[in-house]
Amino acid sequence: MFDTHVNLHGEAFAEDLDDVLDRARAAGVKRFLAICDRLDNLPAVKAIAAAHDNVWCSAGTHPHHAKDFTDLTTETLIGAIDDDVVGIGETGLDFHYGYSPEAEQKAAFSAHIEAAQESGLPLIIHSREADELMGDMLEQAYSKRPFTPLLHCYTGGQRLADRALELGAYFSVSGILSFKSAKDVRAVIETVPLDRIILETDCPYLAPTPHRGRRNEPAFLLDVCRAFAELKGMSLEEAGRLTEDNALRLFSRAS
C-alpha cells in the first residue's frame, strides 16, 4: 500500500520516526508521501524523504498559512522541485477556521495551481467549507491549461466531487471513512470511479476505527483500506492493490 498523505516532520514523530516507519512496512505500507504544510518546513520534509527509502514529498503551503506567505510565487514553488518532490501542495481553501483571509488563500492557491500546470505534478488540495469557490477556481484554471487535481481527505459534497471528476481529479480517503458518523462521506465516495481513489492516513491526525483517540500513524493505513474495501465490496488485498496502482499512476515519479 501507498500512504499518500503523511505529516512526519512535526513533534508527533520526533522521537520515534524510524519505529513508526518500520511498523508501517510490517503492516504492508511500502511507500509514503510526506506532505509540506508550509514552505519554511520544506527542508525538514525533504530531509525525511532523503533519509528513508520509498519516502517522497510535496512542496507547498496549507491554506491555514497563506497569510504567512503573501509573497509566494509560482516560480518559488517550481524552484523547490527536486527528485524527491512528486506533488504540489498541500494547498487549497479552508473557510471553517478562517486562519487566513479569503483573498490570501485564493492568491496562494492560484500560485500552486500554476506550479502544477507548469510542472505537470499533481496538485494536492485541501478543501473545507469552500465547495463552490473551489469548483469555480479549478474549472477556470483547467480551462486555460490542464492539470491533475487530487482532493485529499475528501469530505466535500457531491456537486464538487462531480465537477472535479469532470477535470480528471483523484480523491483520497482517510480514516474518516471508517467513522460511524461519516455517512455523507461514504455516500459520495461510493459514486467515485474505482480508478480515481487512493488511500491516506493524514497522520498524526484522524486515526481510523479502531484507533480513535490515538496518534495516527502510517501502519493504520491498513484500517483505512479495510473500510474502503468494505464500502466497495472488495477483498482487503484487492483494495490495497487497486489503490496503490492508482496512487502510482497519479504520483508517477514515486517509483
N, C-alpha and C positions, 0 to 999 in steps of 0.2 A: 504494500500500500504506500501511498504518497500523501503525507500530511502537507497540504498546500498553503497552510497559514499557521505559522508558529511564531510566538513572540518570545525569543530566547535571551535577549540582551539585557533584560531588566533584573531587578533584585530577586525576583521569584526563583530564578535558576542560577543565581550567582554562586551558590555553594556546591551544587551537585549536578551541573550540566552534563558531564560525561556519563554519570549514572542514569540520568534521565534518558539520554540518547540510547544507552545500552538497553534499558528496559523497553524502549520503543522498538528497537531492532528485534529483540526477543519476541515481541508481540506481532512482528510481521511488517512493521513500518520501516521501509528501506530508504525512502527519500524524504527530504524536508525542505520547505521554503521558508526561510527566516525573513520576517517582514520588517521593513523600515518604517517607523512611525513618525520620525522627523529627521530632516537631513543631517542635523548635528549628531545624530546617533548612528549615521551610516558607517563610520569607521568601526564601531563596535559590532555592528551587524555583519559587515564584511569580514571582520576578524574571525567571527564564529564560523562563517562559511569556509574561510580559508583553512581553518584548523581542523575541520571534520569532514570526513568522506561523505559524499552524497548529500551535502547541505548546500543549497543555493540561497540567493537573497534577492530582495527587491530594493528599489530606490524611490523614495517619495516621502510625503508628509501628510499625515492624517488630517482630516478637516478640523478636528479639535484644535490643531496647532497652526492653522492657516494664519492667524493673527500674528504669529511669531516669525513668519517668513513672507512678509509682504513684498519683498524684492525677489521672490522666487521666479526663475525664468525657465523656459523650455531648454535653453542652452545649458543651464546648470544641471538639469536632470539628465540630459543626453551625455554631458561630460562625466557623470557619475557611473555610467555603464562600463562594466568590465566583464571578464569571462564568467564571474560568479553571479552577475546580475541577470535575472531571467524575466523580470517583470517590472512595471512602473506602478508605484503606489506603496502603501495604501493611500488612496485619495478618495475624494467624493464630497458628499454633502450630509450634514447631520444637524437637524434643527430641533432635536429632542432636548439637548443640553444647552445649545447656543453658546458654546465656549468661544467660538469665533463668529464675527458678524457675517451675514449672508454675502455681502459684496466680496469680502476677503476669501470666503470659502469658494465662491464662484470663480474668482480670479486664479486661485491656486489650482482648482480642478481643471480649468481651461489649459493651464500650463502643462499639467500632467497628460491631458488628452493629446495635446500637440506632441509631447515627447513620445507617446505611444504611437501616434501616427508616423512620426519621423523614424523611429527606431524599429517599428514592427513588433515590439514586445507587447504582451498582453497588458491591459490596464486593470489593476486590482482596485475594485470600487467598494467603498463603504457608503451605504445609503440608509438613512434613518429619518422617517417623517419628512421625506423630500421627494416622494414618488413622482409628482407631476413635473417639477422642475428638473429632476434627474432625467426623466424620459425626454423632456424637451431639449436639454443640453446634449444628450447622447445623440439624438436624431439630427439635430442641427450640425453637430460636428461631423457625424458619419456621412452626411450628405455632401460634405466638402472633401473628405478623404477618409476611406475606411480604416478601421482599427478593430481590435478584438476586445470587447468588454468582458470582465469577469465580475459578476455581482457576488461578492463574498459574504458568507454567513447570511444567506438571503432570508429576510423576514418581511419583505415588502409585499405589496398587493399583487393581484392577478393582472391588473392593467399594465403596471410597469414590467412585469415578467413577460407579458405578451409583446410589448413594444421592444424590449431588449432582445427577445428571441428573433424578431424580425431583422435585427442587426447582427445576428450570429453569436449572441452572447452565450457565455457559460455561467453556471450557477454552482456555488459551493455550499454544501450543507454541513452544519456543525452539530454539536451536542444538543442544540435547541430542538433538533428533530426528534429527540428521544423524550422531551418533556411532555408530560400529560396535558399541559395547558396549551401546547403548540398545535392545536387542530388546524388553525388557519395556515400555518407554515406548511404542514403536511399536505393540505389541500392544494396549495399552489405547486409544491414540488411534484405532486402526482401528475401535473399537467406538463412538466418539463420533459422533453425527449431524453431518453437514456444516454444519448451520446453527448449531452450538454451538462452533465452533472459530475462534479468532483467532490472530494471529501476534505475536511479540515477539522482541527480541534480549536483553533484560535486560543491555544493555551498561552498563559495560565488561566484564562477565563473560560466560563461556560462549560464546566465539566459535565459530561453526559451522565444520564442514569446508567449505572447505579452509584456514581461517584459524586453526586450533587453535594455542594458544600466544601469539597476538597479542592486543592490546587489541581487544575487541569494539566495534563502533560501528554506528549505525543503518543504514548502507549495506549491511551484511551481512544485513539482513533478506531481501534477495533470495535468499541461500543457504538461509535458513530456509524461505522459500516454496518453493524448489526441492525441498527434502527432503520437505515436506508434499505437494507436487504428485506426486512420485514414489510416495509412500506410497498416495495416493488414486487414482492413475492418471489424473491431470488434467494439462492443459497448465499451464505456468507462469502464463500470462495468466488462465486460469480460476481458478486457486488464489488469485492476488492479488486478483482482483475479488471472489470469494466471501468471503474472509476480511476484506477491507475493508468489504464490505457488512455482515457480521456485527458487526464492531467498531463501525460507525456506528450499528447498531441498539442495541447494548449501551450505548455511550457517546453517547447521543443528543444531548448538549449540545455535542459536539465536531464542529460543522458550520459 
